[in-house]
Amino acid sequence: MTGIFVSYSRSDKLLVDRLVNDLRNTGHDIWLDKQNIEPGEKWWEAIFRGINKASALIVCLSPDALESEWIRRELYVARGLGKFIIPVSVRACGEALAEQRDLAWLKDLQIIDLEPDYDRAVADLSRALKTRPQQNAYRPLFAQSDSAEFSGYMEALVSRARSFTLIGTGLNILSRDPFTRSCMERAAAGEMRLEIYLADPYSPDVETRLIEEEIGDLRPPVGQAGMIRRLETLLNMWHSLGEPESISINLFTHYPTFALMIVDSEYFVYPYGYACLGNFSPVFQFSADLEADRSVVAYLNAHYHRVQASALPARQVAHIRQHHRYDPRELQPFAVYFVPPAESPLYAFGSRVLGYDVRAAQPVSSPWAAFAGGAADFGFHLTISDALYFLNRQTIALVKASIRFAVQGLHPFRLTDFEIRPFPNEQSLAICLNDPTGTLEVLHYEMIQRVYRRAIASNYSLGLAAPDRDRRSERANLLIKRYHAPYIMKSFNPHFTLLSGIPPQERERVRQEVESAFREEVDDTAIMVEKLALMTRPDPRQPWIIDEEIELQ
């Protein structure tokens, strides 16, 4: 590293020029913007490169210099890079410096004053530069993620980056304009790859984090509403630039424990403390170029790739939530059912009535196939969680893990008192029943929190099914808005659907025939629930199938 970078205000140009010439006469290599930036070169990139290559930085202090945003940026970068910094007072500025809280650390350094004895001050400065300590070999610790020091350092670093990735709950740095606009425009111009991963403000796990922040010493200035606005702003900005592929805006749904920003080979991490805003977290920096940081960087890269694989495209999420329309073929279907054992008379009967054996994933002959309606696609089952849609398989994997966790401590239980009757409407037939243990109710409420709230859509919210079981449209619409399904909670009526498309003139005849067959073929009006079936539908043109089953212990 060679050269001494000089940071100064244009109002102090005459004295700074004199100082630079005198330092050069004593053998120092000086970097000065007006002399070292080539015509046509990008100014801030040249400044950053000059600081990066310099072995030390002289900051020429004056009242005007202390008001300069650019001098601040140069100081933030130099301090972030661990440069040796010497403050030189070119005009009296003690009172002005005392007012600059973000530059208070300068007062802890020995300041060389040019005014009382210029020649002696230059000699002291020259000697300090020649005997300066080695540049810090460690990466800095920034006291706060929302500090001007860290933000200025990041802005300088990103201004010349080829890749910028951000993963965090709200990422307050994205509220800074023109920084965000500049990043977007550079990425749109092909100068940089920009990846943004924000917390989904509607995710149950993210909500837990937001709730914790509400009980801290300082109330969050952004919160859920602010996160929603920030996401909308980013999507609108991306849209205004033509939605370039070089910009990726995504949402993650997991509980966040730390924020990660990657600028080329530099990694910045700040933790989310319990009930403490990330704005006040310290920031740690690691580099892929440092051997000592390699293991940490490998861990952070693995985290990044996991988030990348599980994240949801923000535009799709916003479109579905705002317009409630999307092609189900681009979504991942999932449901939780109880499907009786294949060898049980009840299952054989129900499959024959519907005309579809869901365990074998094969059609079966049925004298009532014409009346099965849409129920045939689902097979013979009892619904514990409605058919819901997710944006990727990773979210479903998380839902499955959550269900396994929920059923711990729940034992096999018996369903009793089977009765065939028209349900949920006059054109349908179902086997209604009783659960004296209450386990079905427990499972259902667990599904509302663990499955329904993680889904992005359902047949109801996509407009593929109508909430027409009763006239309580206001309640149905509210439940669809919050949980994607209208017939849950106190409207949860467990049953096995048999037929769902019986015309009025056939209803009595079909009901009698089905009841007669039930009495002949099913010798027991109770059954044990020992497994839950996790359902999927790989091809929307084909019926549902069982993906896997979870045993109750």
JOCORNOR-V182550 format. One record per residue. N is the residue number from 1. OMEGA is omega as a letter, one per 20 degrees, with the letter a starting at -180 (NA if undefined). D_FIRST is the distance of its C-alpha to the first C-alpha in Angstrom with 1 decimal. Layout:
BEGIN
<<N | OMEGA | D_FIRST> <N | OMEGA | D_FIRST>>
END
This chain:
BEGIN
<<1 | a | 0.0> <2 | r | 3.8> <3 | r | 7.0> <4 | a | 9.5> <5 | r | 11.4> <6 | r | 15.1> <7 | a | 17.6> <8 | r | 21.2> <9 | r | 24.7> <10 | r | 26.4> <11 | r | 29.2> <12 | a | 27.1> <13 | a | 25.9> <14 | a | 27.7> <15 | r | 26.4> <16 | r | 22.8> <17 | r | 23.0> <18 | a | 24.3> <19 | a | 21.6> <20 | a | 18.8> <21 | a | 20.7> <22 | r | 21.3> <23 | r | 17.7> <24 | r | 16.9> <25 | r | 19.9> <26 | r | 18.6> <27 | a | 15.5> <28 | r | 12.9> <29 | a | 10.9> <30 | r | 12.3> <31 | r | 12.1> <32 | a | 15.8> <33 | a | 17.6> <34 | a | 20.5> <35 | a | 18.6> <36 | r | 15.7> <37 | a | 17.8> <38 | r | 19.9> <39 | r | 23.7> <40 | a | 24.7> <41 | r | 21.3> <42 | a | 21.7> <43 | a | 20.7> <44 | r | 19.6> <45 | r | 17.6> <46 | r | 15.7> <47 | a | 15.2> <48 | a | 14.0> <49 | r | 11.5> <50 | r | 10.3> <51 | a | 10.1> <52 | a | 8.5> <53 | a | 5.4> <54 | r | 5.8> <55 | r | 5.4> <56 | r | 9.2> <57 | r | 12.2> <58 | r | 15.4> <59 | a | 18.4> <60 | a | 21.4> <61 | r | 24.5> <62 | r | 27.9> <63 | r | 30.8> <64 | a | 29.8> <65 | a | 26.1> <66 | r | 27.4> <67 | a | 29.5> <68 | r | 26.8> <69 | a | 26.1> <70 | r | 23.0> <71 | r | 21.4> <72 | a | 22.4> <73 | a | 20.7> <74 | r | 17.4> <75 | a | 17.9> <76 | a | 18.9> <77 | a | 15.9> <78 | r | 13.5> <79 | r | 15.8> <80 | r | 16.2> <81 | r | 12.6> <82 | a | 12.8> <83 | r | 10.8> <84 | a | 12.0> <85 | r | 14.7> <86 | r | 16.9> <87 | r | 20.1> <88 | a | 21.8> <89 | r | 25.4> <90 | r | 26.3> <91 | a | 29.8> <92 | a | 31.8> <93 | a | 31.1> <94 | a | 32.1> <95 | r | 34.9> <96 | r | 32.8> <97 | a | 30.0> <98 | a | 32.8> <99 | a | 34.0> <100 | a | 30.7> <101 | a | 31.0> <102 | r | 27.9> <103 | a | 25.8> <104 | a | 27.8> <105 | r | 24.8> <106 | a | 23.5> <107 | r | 26.6> <108 | r | 25.4> <109 | r | 22.5> <110 | a | 23.2> <111 | r | 23.7> <112 | a | 23.6> <113 | a | 26.7> <114 | a | 26.8> <115 | a | 30.6> <116 | a | 32.5> <117 | a | 30.7> <118 | a | 28.1> <119 | r | 27.3> <120 | r | 27.0> <121 | r | 24.8> <122 | r | 22.3> <123 | r | 22.5> <124 | a | 21.9> <125 | r | 18.9> <126 | a | 17.4> <127 | r | 18.2> <128 | a | 16.8> <129 | a | 13.3> <130 | a | 13.5> <131 | a | 14.9> <132 | r | 13.0> <133 | r | 13.1> <134 | r | 10.6> <135 | r | 9.5> <136 | r | 12.7> <137 | a | 13.2> <138 | r | 16.1> <139 | a | 16.9> <140 | r | 18.7> <141 | r | 22.5> <142 | a | 23.9> <143 | a | 27.2> <144 | a | 29.1> <145 | a | 28.9> <146 | a | 30.6> <147 | r | 28.4> <148 | a | 26.8> <149 | a | 23.5> <150 | a | 23.6> <151 | r | 25.3> <152 | r | 22.8> <153 | r | 19.8> <154 | r | 21.9> <155 | r | 22.9> <156 | a | 19.4> <157 | a | 18.6> <158 | a | 21.9> <159 | r | 21.8> <160 | a | 19.7> <161 | r | 21.0> <162 | a | 23.3> <163 | a | 25.2> <164 | a | 26.3> <165 | r | 28.8> <166 | r | 30.5> <167 | a | 33.2> <168 | a | 34.9> <169 | a | 38.2> <170 | r | 37.8> <171 | a | 34.1> <172 | r | 34.2> <173 | r | 31.0> <174 | r | 33.2> <175 | a | 35.3> <176 | r | 32.7> <177 | j | 33.4> <178 | a | 32.0> <179 | a | 29.3> <180 | r | 31.9> <181 | r | 33.3> <182 | r | 29.9> <183 | a | 29.2> <184 | a | 32.7> <185 | r | 32.5> <186 | r | 29.2> <187 | r | 30.8> <188 | r | 34.0> <189 | r | 32.3> <190 | a | 30.9> <191 | a | 27.2> <192 | r | 27.1> <193 | a | 29.3> <194 | r | 30.6> <195 | a | 32.6> <196 | r | 34.3> <197 | r | 36.4> <198 | r | 38.4> <199 | r | 41.1> <200 | a | 44.6> <201 | r | 46.3> <202 | r | 49.6> <203 | r | 48.7> <204 | a | 50.6> <205 | r | 47.6> <206 | r | 45.4> <207 | r | 48.3> <208 | r | 48.4> <209 | a | 44.8> <210 | r | 45.7> <211 | r | 48.8> <212 | r | 46.9> <213 | a | 44.6> <214 | a | 47.8> <215 | r | 48.8> <216 | a | 45.5> <217 | r | 45.1> <218 | r | 43.8> <219 | a | 45.5> <220 | r | 43.3> <221 | a | 42.7> <222 | a | 42.7> <223 | a | 44.9> <224 | a | 46.7> <225 | r | 47.8> <226 | r | 44.4> <227 | r | 43.0> <228 | r | 45.7> <229 | a | 44.9> <230 | r | 41.2> <231 | r | 42.1> <232 | r | 44.5> <233 | a | 42.0> <234 | a | 39.4> <235 | r | 42.2> <236 | r | 43.5> <237 | r | 40.1> <238 | r | 39.6> <239 | a | 43.2> <240 | r | 42.6> <241 | r | 39.8> <242 | r | 42.2> <243 | a | 41.3> <244 | r | 38.5> <245 | r | 38.0> <246 | r | 34.2> <247 | r | 35.0> <248 | a | 36.7> <249 | a | 38.3> <250 | r | 40.0> <251 | r | 41.7> <252 | a | 41.6> <253 | a | 44.7> <254 | r | 43.6> <255 | a | 43.2> <256 | r | 39.5> <257 | r | 37.8> <258 | r | 34.2> <259 | a | 32.2> <260 | r | 29.5> <261 | a | 27.0> <262 | r | 24.9> <263 | a | 22.2> <264 | a | 21.2> <265 | a | 19.8> <266 | a | 19.6> <267 | a | 22.8> <268 | a | 24.2> <269 | r | 27.4> <270 | a | 29.8> <271 | r | 33.2> <272 | r | 36.6> <273 | a | 38.4> <274 | r | 42.2> <275 | a | 43.7> <276 | a | 40.3> <277 | r | 38.7> <278 | r | 35.4> <279 | a | 34.2> <280 | a | 33.8> <281 | r | 32.2> <282 | a | 28.8> <283 | r | 26.1> <284 | r | 24.2> <285 | r | 21.2> <286 | a | 20.7> <287 | r | 18.6> <288 | a | 20.0> <289 | r | 16.7> <290 | a | 17.0> <291 | a | 19.6> <292 | a | 20.9> <293 | a | 21.7> <294 | a | 23.6> <295 | r | 27.1> <296 | r | 26.7> <297 | r | 25.4> <298 | r | 28.4> <299 | a | 30.7> <300 | r | 29.4> <301 | r | 29.8> <302 | r | 33.3> <303 | r | 34.1> <304 | a | 32.9> <305 | r | 35.0> <306 | r | 38.0> <307 | a | 37.8> <308 | a | 37.4> <309 | a | 40.5> <310 | a | 42.6> <311 | r | 41.7> <312 | r | 44.2> <313 | a | 43.6> <314 | a | 43.9> <315 | r | 45.8> <316 | r | 48.5> <317 | a | 48.9> <318 | a | 49.2> <319 | a | 51.7> <320 | a | 53.9> <321 | a | 53.9> <322 | a | 54.6> <323 | r | 57.0> <324 | r | 58.4> <325 | r | 58.5> <326 | r | 56.7> <327 | a | 57.7> <328 | r | 58.5> <329 | r | 57.7> <330 | r | 54.0> <331 | a | 54.4> <332 | a | 54.9> <333 | a | 58.4> <334 | r | 59.2> <335 | r | 62.2> <336 | a | 63.7> <337 | r | 67.3> <338 | r | 69.9> <339 | a | 71.5> <340 | r | 74.6> <341 | a | 74.7> <342 | a | 75.8> <343 | a | 79.0> <344 | r | 80.2> <345 | r | 83.3> <346 | a | 81.6> <347 | r | 78.6> <348 | r | 81.0> <349 | a | 83.1> <350 | r | 80.2> <351 | a | 78.6> <352 | r | 81.9> <353 | a | 82.6> <354 | a | 79.1> <355 | r | 79.2> <356 | r | 75.7> <357 | a | 74.8> <358 | r | 71.2> <359 | r | 70.9> <360 | a | 71.8> <361 | a | 70.2> <362 | r | 73.5> <363 | r | 76.2> <364 | a | 79.6> <365 | r | 83.0> <366 | r | 84.1> <367 | a | 87.3> <368 | a | 85.5> <369 | a | 82.4> <370 | a | 83.4> <371 | a | 82.9> <372 | a | 79.7> <373 | a | 77.5> <374 | a | 73.8> <375 | a | 74.4> <376 | a | 74.8> <377 | a | 71.1> <378 | a | 70.1> <379 | a | 72.7> <380 | a | 74.8> <381 | r | 72.7> <382 | a | 72.4> <383 | r | 69.4> <384 | r | 67.2> <385 | a | 64.3> <386 | r | 64.9> <387 | a | 63.3> <388 | a | 59.9> <389 | r | 56.9> <390 | a | 53.2> <391 | r | 50.3> <392 | a | 49.0> <393 | a | 50.0> <394 | r | 47.3> <395 | r | 49.0> <396 | r | 52.3> <397 | r | 50.9> <398 | r | 49.9> <399 | r | 53.4> <400 | r | 55.0> <401 | r | 53.1> <402 | r | 54.2> <403 | r | 57.8> <404 | r | 57.8> <405 | a | 56.6> <406 | a | 59.3> <407 | r | 62.2> <408 | a | 61.5> <409 | r | 64.7> <410 | a | 66.8> <411 | r | 69.7> <412 | a | 71.9> <413 | a | 74.5> <414 | r | 77.7> <415 | a | 78.5> <416 | r | 82.2> <417 | r | 84.9> <418 | r | 84.2> <419 | r | 86.0> <420 | r | 85.9> <421 | r | 86.1> <422 | r | 84.8> <423 | j | 81.1> <424 | r | 78.9> <425 | a | 81.2> <426 | a | 84.7> <427 | a | 83.5> <428 | r | 81.7> <429 | r | 82.9> <430 | r | 81.0> <431 | r | 81.6> <432 | a | 81.1> <433 | a | 80.8> <434 | r | 80.2> <435 | a | 77.5> <436 | a | 79.1> <437 | a | 76.0> <438 | a | 73.7> <439 | r | 70.9> <440 | a | 70.7> <441 | r | 70.2> <442 | r | 67.4> <443 | a | 65.7> <444 | a | 66.1> <445 | r | 64.4> <446 | a | 61.5> <447 | a | 61.1> <448 | a | 60.9> <449 | a | 57.9> <450 | a | 56.2> <451 | a | 57.1> <452 | a | 58.5> <453 | r | 55.7> <454 | a | 53.0> <455 | r | 54.7> <456 | a | 53.9> <457 | r | 57.4> <458 | r | 61.0> <459 | r | 64.0> <460 | a | 65.1> <461 | r | 61.9> <462 | r | 61.6> <463 | r | 65.2> <464 | r | 66.5> <465 | a | 68.8> <466 | r | 70.9> <467 | a | 71.5> <468 | a | 75.2> <469 | a | 76.7> <470 | a | 77.8> <471 | a | 77.8> <472 | a | 75.1> <473 | a | 72.7> <474 | r | 70.8> <475 | a | 70.0> <476 | a | 69.2> <477 | r | 66.7> <478 | a | 64.9> <479 | r | 64.6> <480 | a | 63.4> <481 | a | 60.7> <482 | a | 59.4> <483 | r | 60.3> <484 | a | 61.2> <485 | a | 64.7> <486 | a | 67.9> <487 | a | 70.0> <488 | a | 68.2> <489 | a | 68.7> <490 | r | 72.3> <491 | r | 73.0> <492 | r | 71.9> <493 | a | 75.1> <494 | a | 74.5> <495 | r | 76.6> <496 | r | 76.9> <497 | r | 77.3> <498 | a | 80.0> <499 | a | 80.6> <500 | a | 79.2> <501 | a | 81.1> <502 | r | 84.8> <503 | a | 86.9> <504 | a | 89.5> <505 | a | 92.5> <506 | a | 91.2> <507 | a | 89.8> <508 | a | 92.9> <509 | a | 93.7> <510 | a | 90.2> <511 | r | 89.9> <512 | a | 93.2> <513 | a | 92.2> <514 | r | 88.8> <515 | r | 90.3> <516 | r | 93.0> <517 | r | 90.5> <518 | r | 88.4> <519 | a | 91.5> <520 | a | 92.3> <521 | a | 88.9> <522 | a | 87.2> <523 | a | 89.1> <524 | a | 86.8> <525 | r | 85.6> <526 | r | 82.6> <527 | r | 79.5> <528 | r | 76.7> <529 | a | 73.1> <530 | a | 70.9> <531 | r | 68.0> <532 | r | 66.0> <533 | r | 65.2> <534 | a | 61.9> <535 | r | 62.6> <536 | a | 60.8> <537 | a | 61.7> <538 | a | 59.5> <539 | a | 61.7> <540 | r | 63.1> <541 | a | 66.0> <542 | r | 67.1> <543 | r | 68.2> <544 | r | 66.1> <545 | r | 65.5> <546 | r | 64.7> <547 | r | 61.0> <548 | r | 61.5> <549 | r | 63.6> <550 | a | 62.8> <551 | r | 65.4> <552 | a | 66.7> <553 | NA | 66.9>>
END
